[in-house]
Amino acid sequence: MDESSSSYKTARLDAPLHLFGFEMQDLSPTKVSGRFQVTQKCCQPFKVLHGGVSALIAEALASIGAHMASGYQRVAGVHLSINHLKRAEMGDLIFAEATPVNLGKTIQVWEVQLWKTGSSSLESRSLVSSSRVTLLCNMPVPEHLKDAGEILKKYAKL
């Protein structure tokens, strides 16, 4: 696997996202984004995107962004609210983006949206889900996890 590829980057940053083919794109303290194709790995029995996968993506992208925005301090999600607005079916291409709503010293709130997109651009897209993730921030990083942010720093645009 090419070390510069989105797939390799995702595998290093978030193994659960990588398991169903998510590929990280933007990584910064003000935006985290990526994409994936809806496959059997992330569908419920009715061949549509599983709502739990949307929630996993929301929590993951918001946590990565909050971790960077807090200076690579430990963060923990304390609340997730998600609205599933439209179904995404097997084969659909999905673009996900997390942006901060509030970057406080101890609490951050991030908005995460998932859109169905056309095959070649983001111009024709429809909103699949919208989430708010609240995170507790600036907690001390345990000594045995001090290098947790090093991989992220390698790929982040700071």
C-alpha positions in Angstrom: 0.0 0.0 0.0 1.4 3.4 -1.0 2.2 5.5 2.1 0.8 8.6 0.5 -2.6 7.1 -0.4 -5.8 8.1 1.4 -6.4 4.5 2.2 -3.0 4.0 3.9 -3.5 7.3 5.8 -6.9 6.2 7.1 -5.6 2.8 8.1 -2.9 4.5 10.3 -5.3 7.1 11.8 -8.5 5.2 12.4 -8.7 1.4 11.9 -12.6 1.1 12.3 -13.1 3.7 9.5 -10.6 1.9 7.3 -12.5 -1.4 7.7 -15.3 -0.3 5.5 -13.2 1.7 3.0 -13.4 5.2 4.3 -10.6 7.4 2.9 -9.4 10.5 4.8 -8.9 13.7 2.8 -8.7 17.0 4.7 -7.1 16.9 8.2 -6.8 20.2 10.0 -8.0 21.7 13.3 -10.8 23.4 11.3 -11.9 20.7 8.9 -11.7 16.9 8.7 -13.2 15.2 5.7 -13.2 12.0 3.7 -15.2 9.7 1.5 -16.3 6.1 0.9 -18.6 4.0 -1.2 -21.5 2.3 0.4 -20.8 -1.5 0.2 -22.0 -4.6 2.0 -19.6 -3.9 4.8 -21.5 -0.8 5.9 -25.1 -1.7 5.0 -28.0 -2.9 7.1 -30.0 -5.9 5.8 -32.1 -3.6 3.5 -29.0 -2.7 1.5 -28.9 0.9 2.8 -26.2 2.7 4.8 -26.4 1.6 8.5 -27.1 4.5 10.8 -24.5 3.3 13.2 -21.9 3.7 10.5 -22.9 7.3 10.1 -22.6 7.8 13.8 -19.2 6.1 13.8 -18.0 8.5 11.1 -19.4 11.5 13.0 -17.6 10.6 16.3 -14.4 9.7 14.5 -14.1 12.8 12.4 -15.1 15.2 15.2 -12.7 13.5 17.6 -9.8 13.8 15.2 -10.5 17.5 14.6 -10.9 18.2 18.3 -7.7 16.4 19.1 -5.8 18.6 16.7 -7.7 21.8 17.7 -6.8 21.2 21.4 -3.1 21.0 20.7 -3.1 17.2 20.6 -4.5 16.8 24.1 -6.8 13.9 24.9 -10.4 14.3 24.0 -13.5 12.3 24.7 -17.0 12.4 23.1 -19.7 13.2 25.7 -22.7 13.6 23.4 -23.7 12.6 19.9 -26.9 13.7 18.2 -27.6 12.5 14.6 -30.4 13.1 12.2 -30.7 10.6 9.3 -32.3 12.6 6.5 -32.1 10.5 3.4 -31.0 6.9 2.7 -27.8 6.0 0.9 -28.0 2.8 -1.0 -25.4 0.2 -2.0 -23.0 1.7 -4.5 -23.6 5.4 -3.5 -20.5 7.6 -3.0 -20.6 9.5 0.3 -18.6 12.5 1.3 -18.3 13.4 5.0 -17.1 16.6 6.6 -16.6 17.7 10.2 -16.2 21.4 11.1 -16.1 23.1 14.5 -19.1 25.0 15.9 -17.3 26.0 19.1 -13.7 25.5 20.0 -13.7 26.1 23.8 -10.9 25.3 26.2 -12.7 22.4 27.8 -15.7 21.7 25.5 -15.8 21.6 21.8 -18.8 21.1 19.5 -18.4 19.8 16.0 -20.9 19.5 13.1 -20.6 16.5 10.9 -22.5 16.1 7.6 -22.6 13.2 5.2 -23.7 13.8 1.6 -24.4 11.5 -1.4 -22.3 12.8 -4.2 -22.0 12.3 -7.9 -19.2 10.1 -9.1 -16.8 12.9 -10.1 -17.5 16.0 -8.0 -19.1 17.4 -4.9 -21.3 19.8 -6.9 -24.3 17.6 -7.1 -24.9 16.3 -3.6 -27.7 15.6 -1.2 -27.5 15.5 2.6 -27.8 12.0 4.1 -27.2 12.8 7.8 -26.3 15.7 10.0 -24.7 15.3 13.4 -23.5 17.3 16.4 -20.7 15.9 18.5 -19.8 17.4 21.9 -16.3 16.6 23.2 -14.5 17.1 26.5 -11.1 18.5 25.6 -7.7 19.3 27.0 -7.5 16.2 29.2 -4.0 15.0 30.0 -2.6 12.3 27.8 -1.6 9.2 29.8 2.1 8.6 29.8 1.8 5.3 27.8 -0.1 7.1 25.1 2.1 10.2 24.6 2.8 9.3 21.0 -0.9 9.0 20.1 -0.9 12.2 18.1 2.3 11.6 16.2 0.7 9.8 13.2 -1.9 12.5 13.0 0.7 15.2 13.0 2.4 13.5 10.0 -0.7 13.9 7.8 -2.4 17.1 9.3 -2.4 20.5 7.6 -1.7 22.8 10.5 
